[in-house]
Amino acid sequence: MKLFTLGITGTCSNSVSYSGAVLTPTDLKIRFRSKIGSLLVLLIFGMAMFLPSNMNAQVPGTVEDAFNLPDKDRCTSKDLAIVSASLDLDNCNCDEGETIYATLVLGIDNNTESTRTSFAFWSRITLTDTDPTTDDIVYFIRGCQGPIPKGSLAPPNGVTLLDFDNLEVLEYNEVTGNFDPVVDPANPEDLLHQIPYVCGSTLTLSNIYEGWTDASDNAARQCPLDSSKINPKCGVLPSIEVGVGLTANSGFTDVNCYGGSDGTVILEFSGGTAPYMVNFNSTGFAAQSSPKTYTGLAAGTYNWIVKDSGTPACTKSGSTTIGQPVAALSSSETHVNVLCYGGATGSIDLTPSGGTAPYAYAWTASLGGAIPAGQATNQDLTGLVAGTYEVVITDANGSTGGCRATKSVVITQPAAALSSSETHVNVLCYGGATGSIDLTPSGGAAPYAYAWTASLGGAIPAGQATNQDLTGLVAGTYEVVITDANGSTGGCRATKSVVITQPAAALSSSETHVNVLCYGGATGSIDLTPSGGTAPYAYAWTASLGGAIPAGQATNQDLTGLVAGTYEVVITDANGTTGGCRATKTVVITQPAAALSSSETHVNVLCYGGATGSIDLTPSGGTPAYTYAWTASLGGVIPSGQASNQDLTGLVAGTYDVVITDANSTTNGCRATKTVVITQPAVALSSSETHVNVLCYGGATGSIDLTPSGGTPAYTYAWTASLGGVIPSGQSSNQDLTGLVAGTYDVVITDANGTTGGCRAIKTVVITQPAAALYGSAVPTAESCAFNDGSIALTVSGGTTPYSYLWNNGAITQNLSGLAAGSYTVTITDANGCEATASATVNAPTNCIVDEGCTPGYWKNHLEDWGSTDPNADFFVFFGIDPVGNNVEDIIGDMDQNADGKLTLLEAISAEVKTSKNNGWFAALARHAVAAYLNASNPDVGYQYGTAYILSETEKVFETNYSNRNAANAAAQELHNLFRIANERVCPLGNSKAQEAALSISPTDNTETSVVEKSFSAYPVPFRETLNIEYDFDYSSSATIQMFDTQGRLLRTYREANAFKGKVTELSIDFRTRASQVYILKVTTDRDVFTKKIISDK
């Protein structure tokens, strides 16, 4: 098969002209774009057929429009259904793009028990090309075939496969707006009855209608069906994908760079039977999905095989070749270096090769190189300075494949610019001719040439004008032009100017000096000023008559730190070692006759923080008059106006320093210092205390523990009291106080210096007590007719919070709720252990109207209220039950070994006394069922259940559930709980009697449980999020706690590992409750079962 893209102009006809391809009489597929979309043209041996390639998006109408079908809303039950669709074709011989004609095969599921002689369907079929840019091809089809056997007779899975080889195929005519039959391209005189399938595309059935005729009489009148009269079937699949043949093709991308491994092969496959296996390049078959891309491939040919999961399997194979450039990308270059240092005369000529042309260039420079403006992407570079130049060459694949080559070129230049350095010797003595110049050229390219000239008094000695060096020079200026080997063509030259000097005058000196002003000091100095000769100068000092050269100053120009004596210096100029230029100078340094000093006496501070210290200072030596400068540190303070006094008074403790300056201090710094330390006691007299306040209002339990510190021991004490305080007898001069009432207590503490220095400290301590005595007031609220809903509101004042509470019923909360009538007392304890009590009485309700009934125990003990019901009537005969397949005597015998197959009503209501057997929930139900019936029979009770309901529900438990003992036991438990809750309320029988005649029922279980309504309490009542269970039995046991609703449904189960008298288990209520809802609480130990009714508050 070959694909061509043809350019067509003018009107569409059956003749097409094209160029660039040779058509042979084989199957060709040509796609045209028309005003209704792409056209599929089939050329078969010169005969062409134009088919619209996309009617899904552009073709209007539905299956209803094409075949005049009724509205889908008129659907009826669906007993037959299309469950699969496929084409009857050779899966292994359908090449990609090839158009073949195949019969449509539908899988029909007949889930009825009758054979249908025909099945008809109408549908839209869409061909979708693998190329997403290619438009879909849409047809409308219908067919009718049969028979379809009933499901039990159909092939495996109950599905019948029908070949619809006589389809009617329609296409939409845009010009006429009609749906026209499609002509068979192989026989233009006939219509198409098969599916035109393009290999590799997908087929989808959609907008499906199904119909058939009633085949109950096997009449052969089914095909074709009148489509306008059918009823569409409900629940039809919206679309079904049609199974087609296996196709496979490949694509590839070449290796970008020579020798690389970034090539890829892309395999695309579809049709056939999924899943698929692929053997790529003989690596073995592996499960894959389409498309499958193989990456990281080098250049070469890769073989592949695609296999589907059909039986037998279909395979498609092929080979794909990956190419690469003929050679690796590289380059060569020639370059010209820079001739003169710092020039820009370099160039690079680059020649790339290999890779894939065209090439791109990216130049960078380093180590001094610079890319000239606009040349960064050039192949060659010119006008370069010295440096390193690197280029990245990218071929045509470089932007995606990273195929690149680099080249580095070094452009050199002379190592340095042509220059010179020189050393010269100036004329040593004024007017001489001892100067010389030593010239050293560098840089550029050797050899060098020289041209000397002289000015400003200088003169070139005869024959030296082209010499490198000059000698025998007089003072003046000398200039030379140096030319290197490239100078004649590159202009590389350098100049140097040298000035030969001479001294301006003869060598001499002058001086000024400062004498030592303080005796024995070393503050003398000499300031020497040399002149003439040639600087720099050298100095050699010597001393005599007591003088001493300070260390390191023997060769200094000036001297400092000198003692009194005589000092001489020999001055040599820069030329002194060779030219003999020297001068000498003598200086005498003097000093005063004696040194400046002082002595002192002082008085320390007596009391910490006082200002009673003083200093008496006596100066001597130096040169009077004296001045004083006092400073203080470490707490000391100079009294106002005394900073320049000779003596100080009124001082606090601290360190005092004085600088004494004599009459010469402004110029020679002749000073003396003195430090005086004024002391005081280590710390100020003070005290700390800890005290205990009065715990209970009006008590005398306060105390003060006083601790003095600082000052000078020993200490004395003087206590006073105010604001209610009282000094206990004999304690007014004690250090500590005890037995104090609330009030304020003051103490004056005096240390050992107190009588003369006034060293005292005062401490005030406040002893407090609670603002008021602890007091509690309890206000009760009486029970309502709902009972156990009394409450007490406790108000507490005084004492010290927080408070704790202990009620005589064991509660520890401030307020109580859920109370029965009675007296309640609480002990209130505050944070300090002070106690108070309060009491309240919760009254019982009055004038309550009750309509509850009586317990089994009441009825057992009050036979006189049974009325016409005979306590000795047979419980079993009550219902006349004789369970099928069970021995009645054995059943009753389970409850009482001595029973004769029957129980009386009195025996049933007294079942708990029969302890020889454990009759379980059936015995419990027997008791409460009889009591419930008697309650319902009494006109004064107003019982919540009727007698018919009681009889019916009890009969169900004892009869219909008996065959399953577990279910029966659970039903007996639930019904027992229902009747027990109704029976355990207050009994207002009055004088009336039960009025119904006795009947009988038949218990059937053989276990007995003792149910005791005591031995634990539950609070608070009503409860909310938590409920406390307090045990009252006199033994230790594990306990199971169960909570039921009034219908006997188990809501939650809790477990206590070790329950005993007085222990409390807190239950967390994690299920939804509502206000005033009654629940049944059951506690089961290893000995007993206890129950109690509780009520919720939410």
Residue, then its C-alpha position, 0 to 999 in steps of 0.5 A: m500500500k502507498l500513501f500520496t498527498l495530492g494537490i487537486t484544483g477545480t471540481c472533483s471528478n473521477s480523474v485525478s492528475y498528480s506528479g511525483a508518484v507512479l500509480t500501479p493497479t494496486d490498492l491505493k488510498i488517497r485523502f482529499r479535503s472537501k467541503i464536508g471533510s476528508l474523503l476516503v478514495l478507494l482505487i481498485f484496479g482503476m475504479a474509484m469510490f469517494l467516501p466521506s471520512n468524517m461524519n461524526a463531527q460533521v454529519p447531522g442526524t442519529v440512528e433515529d433519523a437514518f432509519n425512522l426509529p421511534d423515540k428512545d423514551r419508548c423503551t421496553s425490558k431488555d431480554l436480548a442484548i449485544v455484548s460484543a462486536s468484531l469483524d470476521l477477517d483474517n487478523c494476520n493479513c491486514d496491513e496498515g492503511e489497507t481497506i478491506y470489507a468484512t462481515l460484522v459479527l455480534g455476540i448476542d446474550n439471550n437471558t430468556e428461557s425461549t429461543r428467539t428466531s431473529f434479532a435486529f439492530w440499528s447502529r452508527i459505526t465510526l472508523t477512527d484513524t490512528d492519525p489524530t489529524t485524520d477525520d473519522i468515517v461514519y456510517f449508519i447500519r442495520g441488520c437482522q439475523g437469527p435464531i438466538p437460542k435461549g441462554s441455557l442452550a447457547p454456546p459457552n457463556g450463554v452468548t450466541l455469535l451471529d454473522f450479519d453478512n447482509l447489512e444495510v449500510l447508509e451514509y449521509n448526503e450533505v447535498t440532499g440531506n438524505f441517508d443514502p445506501v452505500v454502493d459496493p465498490a467491488n460491484p457498483e450495481d450492488l449495494l454494500h453489505q459489509i463493513p469497509y474497514v481501514c486496517g489500523s483504525t478503530l471501529t465503534l458502534s454507538n447509538i445502538y437500537e435493539g429489537w426482535t419478535d415474539a418467537s413463541d409460535n416460531a413464526a418465520r416473519q421476523c426479518p426484516l422488522d418494521s423499524s417504525k413499529i418496534n419498541p427500543k430496548c432499555g439499558v442498551l450499552p451506549s457504545i461497543e468497540v469492534g474487534v479488528g485485526l492486528t496492525a503494527n508500524s514503526g518510526f525512528t529518530d536518527v542518532n544526532c552525533y556520530g558514535g552516539s546512542d540517542g536514537t529511538v525506535i517507536l512501535e505502534f500496534s493495535g487490533g488483533t487480541a490484546p494484550y501484546m508481546v514484542n520481541f525487539n532486536s532479538t531480546g525475547f518477547a515481553a508484554q508491551s502496550s502501544p506506543k512503545t518507544y525504545t531509546g538509547l540506540a546507536a546507529g544500525t538496523y533493528n528487527w522487531i516482531v509484534k504478537d497478539s494474544g489470539t489463538p492462533a496468535c497473529t504477528k507483525s514484523g519489520s526492521t527499522t534503520i537508525g542513521q548517524p552523521v558520517a564523521a564526528l564534529s571537529s575543527s582545525e585552525t591557523h592564527v596570527n599572534v600579536l606583534c607588540y605587547g598590548g596590541a590588537t593585531g591577532s587573528i584566527d582562521l577556523t575550519p570545521s568538519g564532520g557532524t551535520a552542516p550548517y554549523a553555528y559558533a559561540w566564541t568566548a575569551s579568557l586570560g585577557g582575551a576579548i571578542p571584538a564586537g559583532q564577532a561572537t558568532n563568526q567562524d573567524l576572528t580578527g583584531l584580537v588582543a593576546g589571550t585564550y579564545e575558545v569556540v563551541i561549534t554546534d552542528a545542525n543537530g546541536s540544539t536537540g542532540g547536544c552534538r558539539a565540538t570545542k577548539s581552544v586557540v592561544i593568541t600570544q604577544p611579547a611577554a611584556a611591553l617594551s620598557s626599561s629600568e635604570t639605576h643611577v648614581n648622582v653627583l656626590c659633591y656639588g659641582g662634581a662629575t661622578g654621576s652614572i646611569d645603568l640602563t636595563p631594557s625589557g619586554g618587546a623583542a631583542p636586540y635593542a638600539y639606543a639614542w641618548t640626549a642631554s638637557l638642563g646642564g647635562a652633557i653626553p660624554a664623548g662616544q657614549a650617545t648610542n651606548q646602553d649605559l653612561t658614566g662620568l656625568v655632571a648634574g642634568t637631565y638625560e633621555v634615551v629612545i630604545t627601539d626593539a627588533n620590531g621597531s622598524t615595522g611595528g613601531c615598538r619603542a620606549t623612552k626613559s628620562v634620568v635626572i642626575t642631581q648634586p647636593a644643593a649646599a654644604l652639610s651642617s645642622s641646628e638644634t632645639h632641646v627640652n631639659v628634664l623638669c622633674y628630678g631623676g626624670a627622663t623627659g629631656s629631648i633634642d630636636l636636630t635639624p641637618s641641612g646641606g649635603t645629600a639626604p638622607y643623613a646618618y647620625a652617631w650619638t654619644a653621651s657624657l657627664g651623666g647623660a645616657i643614650p636611650a636604647g635604640q636611639a644612638t643613630n636617630q636624628d632626634l633624641t627623646g626620654l633623656v636624663a640630664g647630661t651632655y650629648e654629641v652627634v656626628i652627622t653623615d650625609a648619603n654620600g658620607t661613606t664615599g664622599g666624606c661629608r660629615a658635621t658634629k653638634t654638642v647639646v647639654i640637658t639639665q633637671p630640677a634638684a628633687a622629686l615630687s611626692s606626697s603622704e596622707t591619713h584618712v578616716n573610714v565610713l562607719c555605717y554602710g552607705g554613710a558619708t563620714g570618711s575623710i582624707d588629709l593629704t601632704p605634698s613635697g618635692g618638685t616645684p611649688a605651688y601644687t595643684y590637685a585633681w581628685t577622682a573616685s572609683l569603686g563606689g567613691v564620690i568626690p563631694s561637690g566643690q572638693a575635686s581640686n582640694q588638697d584634703l577631702t571630707g564627707l566621703v562615702a566608701g570607695t577608692y580615691d585617686v589624686v594627681i598632684t602637679d607642681a608648678n612645671s606640670t603644664t610643660n614637663g608633666c611633673r606629677a605625683t599620684k596617691t591612692v586612698v581606699i575608704t572602707q565601710p561595713a560589707v553590706a547595709l543593715s537589712s533583713s529578710e523574712t518568711h511568714v505563715n498567714v492565718l489559715c482559717y478566718g479568726g485564727a492565731t496561727g500566723s508566724i514570722d521568721l526574721t533573718p537580719s544581715g549586713g551592718t555590724p553584728a550583734y543585732t537588737y530588735a523592737w517589734t510593734a503591731s497595728l491594723g489588728g495585729v497583736i505582739p504576743s506577750g514576751q516577744s516584742s524584742n525577739q528575733d522571730l514571732t509566733g502565734l500571730v493574729a492577722g495584722t501588720y507587724d513592724v520591727v526596728i533592727t539596730d547593729a553594733n554601731g547603731t548607738t553612735g552611727g545610727c545604723r538601723a533597718i526597718k521591716t514590715v510584715v503583713i499577716t493575712q487571713p481568708a476574707a471571710a469564714l468558709y460557708g456553704s448554702a444548699v438549695p434543693t429542688a424536689e423530684s418531679c413525677a419522672f422520679n430520681d431527678g431531684s437536684i441540689a445547688l450548693t453555693v460556697s463562700g469564704g475560706t480559700t479556693p479551690y474547694s472540695y466536696l464530699w456528700n453523704n451519698g459519696a458524690i464529690t461534685q459541688n452540685l447534685s442532680g438525678l436525686a431521689a427524695g431524701s436528706y443530703t449533707v455535704t462537707i466542704t473543705d477549702a485549700n487550707g483544710c478549713e471545713a464547713t457543712a451544709s444540708a438540704t432535703v429533696n422532697a418527693p413529688t406530689n399529685c403525680i399521675v402514673d400509668e405504669g404496671c406491676t412486676p412478676g414478683y408483685w403478681k406472684n405475691h398478689l394472687e387476689d388481683w389475678g381476677s378471672t385468670d387462673p394461676n394454675a392454668d397450663f402455661f404450655v396449653f396457653f398457645g396450644i403449641d406442639p413444635v414439630g420434630n421436638n418432644v414437648e416433655d423434653i423441652i419442658g423437662d429442661m426447665d423442671q426435671n419433675a414437670d409432666g410436660k406442662l407448666t402452670l402460669l404460677e410456675a412460669i411466673s415463679a421460674e426463678v425458684k427452679t435452681s436445679k437447671n439453668n433455664g436462661w432467657f426463656a425462664a426470664l421471658a416466661r416470668h415477664a410474659v405472664a406479668a405483662y399479660l396480667n398488666a395488660s388485662n387490668p383496666d387501671v394499669g394503662y399498660q403500654y402493650g396490648t394482650a394480642y401483641i404480648l401473646s403474638e410476640t411470645e408465641k414467635v419466640f417459643e415456637t418459630n425460633y425454637s429450631n435455631r437455639n442461638a436465634a431463639n435465645a437472642a429473641a427471648q432476651e430481647l423480648h424479655n428486656l422489652f416486657r421487663i422495662a414495662n413491668e418494673r414501673v410503679c403499680p397503681l392497681g387500686n381495687s380492680k382485678a385482671q379481667e382476661a381468661a388465662l391461656s398458656i404458653s410453652p417455654t423452650d430453653n433450658t438455662e437459668t440466670s439470677v437477675v438481681e436488681k441491686s448490688f450496684s449504683a449508677y450516677p449521675v442520673p440523668f447522665r450525659e457524656t459519662l456514667n459512673i458504675e459503683y459496685d456494692f457486692d461483697y466479693s471481687s470479680s471481673a464484670t461485663i457491663q452492657m447497655f440496652d435500649t428499651q427494645g432490648r438492642l445491645l448498644r455498647t459493652y464495657r469490661e472491668a477486670n477487677a470489680f469489688k465493693g466501693k470501686v467505681t468504673e467510669l463509662s464513656i458514652d460515645f453513642r447518640t442519646r436524647a433527652s429523657q431516654v430510658y436505657i437498661l444497664k446490665v452488670t454480669t459478674d462470675r456469680d450474678v447478673f444485676t440490672k438497673k434502669i437509667i435515663s439520659d439528659k441529651 
